[in-house]
């Protein structure tokens, strides 16, 4: 079974593990949809100045494909950052996700506090905490599911030595 796992999860594209990156991106997207559509829906709607009646299937028509594209690009970007850091261990992976998401959240959502007249702190905290949570879950998924080539190569070498003895 472990051999099948290594073969399926070991597929790479441009040095990035394909399946762990896709699953991490899916978890990122799912977390954001649950964050805005379930957990903090009322705060988000109030902060954005919309009502639940205004949120119809027609109004959300483009948000699903846009959300998929954004989540995939953010997941790939996070995998690239993890690769640049030479696939760090779990604690450093979480630190990388936190720093990347805080940087992203500050750039993306900080304008509400500075530029817009409402200075809505609640909306900023909902947006920023959602990004931090989603990025951290995505990074952990990529880290946990990514096959370790050195461990895999060492395991193959040990099995080869055992078979020769």
Secondary structure, DSSP 4 states (H G I P E B T S, - for coil): -HHHHHHHHT-EETTEEHHHHHHHHHHHHHHHHHIIIIITHHHHHHHHT--GGG--TTTTHHHHHHHHHHHHHHHHHHHHHHHHTTS--HHHHHHHHHHHHHHHHHHHHHHHHHTSTT--HHHHHHHHHHHHHHHHHHHHHHHHHS--HHHHHHHHHHHHHHHH-
